[in-house]
Amino acid sequence: MAYDYGRRLGCAFPRKLIENKIAELDWLQGFMKRHKNLTFHKPENTILFRVNAFNKTKVIELFNNYELALKPLEFAADRVYSIDET
């Protein structure tokens, strides 16, 4: 991914990166040193209930309810906020 992104930006690469088309550990370590605000996190497991609850029927129902709730109030787009449980 790093190689493809850098190539699209027209960046210069070390010869090894061009040959292998993959960033090695020393490149990653240097990148992380330059960008201290980035961190790696282990993805959390998804609860089976949440996976099963997210299907086409439920999504359509959600957006229909969302439209029914907002339409009569005539909110402008800049007055609608997205807030999740976190």
C-alpha positions in Angstrom: 0.0 0.0 0.0 2.8 2.4 0.9 4.5 1.7 -2.5 1.3 2.2 -4.5 0.5 5.4 -2.7 4.0 6.8 -3.0 4.1 5.9 -6.7 0.9 7.9 -7.3 2.3 10.9 -5.5 5.5 10.6 -7.6 7.8 10.0 -4.6 11.4 8.8 -4.9 12.0 5.2 -3.5 14.9 3.2 -2.4 15.9 0.6 -5.0 14.8 -2.3 -2.8 11.3 -0.9 -2.5 11.0 -0.6 -6.3 12.3 -4.1 -6.9 10.1 -5.7 -4.2 7.1 -3.3 -4.4 6.7 -3.7 -0.7 7.9 -1.6 2.2 10.3 -3.4 4.6 10.5 -3.1 8.3 13.2 -0.4 8.3 11.0 1.8 6.1 8.0 1.3 8.4 10.1 2.1 11.5 11.4 5.3 9.8 7.9 6.3 8.8 6.6 5.8 12.3 9.4 7.9 13.7 8.5 10.7 11.3 4.8 10.4 12.1 4.6 10.0 15.9 0.9 10.8 16.0 0.0 7.5 14.2 -0.4 4.3 16.2 -1.3 0.7 15.5 -4.3 -0.8 17.2 -5.6 -4.3 17.2 -9.1 -4.4 15.8 -11.8 -5.3 18.2 -14.0 -8.3 17.8 -17.5 -7.6 16.5 -20.3 -8.9 18.6 -22.3 -11.5 16.6 -25.6 -9.7 17.4 -24.3 -6.5 15.8 -23.2 -8.4 12.6 -26.6 -10.1 12.3 -28.5 -6.8 13.0 -26.7 -5.1 10.1 -28.5 -6.3 7.0 -30.2 -4.7 4.0 -33.7 -4.7 5.5 -32.6 -3.1 8.7 -30.6 -0.4 6.9 -33.5 0.5 4.7 -35.8 0.6 7.8 -33.2 2.9 9.5 -33.0 5.4 6.7 -36.8 5.4 6.2 -37.2 6.2 10.0 -34.5 8.8 9.7 -36.2 10.5 6.8 -39.6 10.4 8.6 -38.1 12.0 11.7 -36.2 14.8 9.8 -38.6 15.7 7.0 -41.3 17.4 9.0 -38.7 19.4 10.9 -37.0 20.8 7.7 -33.5 20.8 9.1 -30.8 22.3 6.9 -27.9 20.0 6.1 -25.5 21.9 8.4 -27.8 21.2 11.4 -27.6 17.4 11.2 -24.8 15.7 13.2 -23.6 12.2 13.2 -22.9 10.8 16.7 -22.1 7.2 17.6 -22.1 5.4 20.9 -18.5 6.4 21.7 
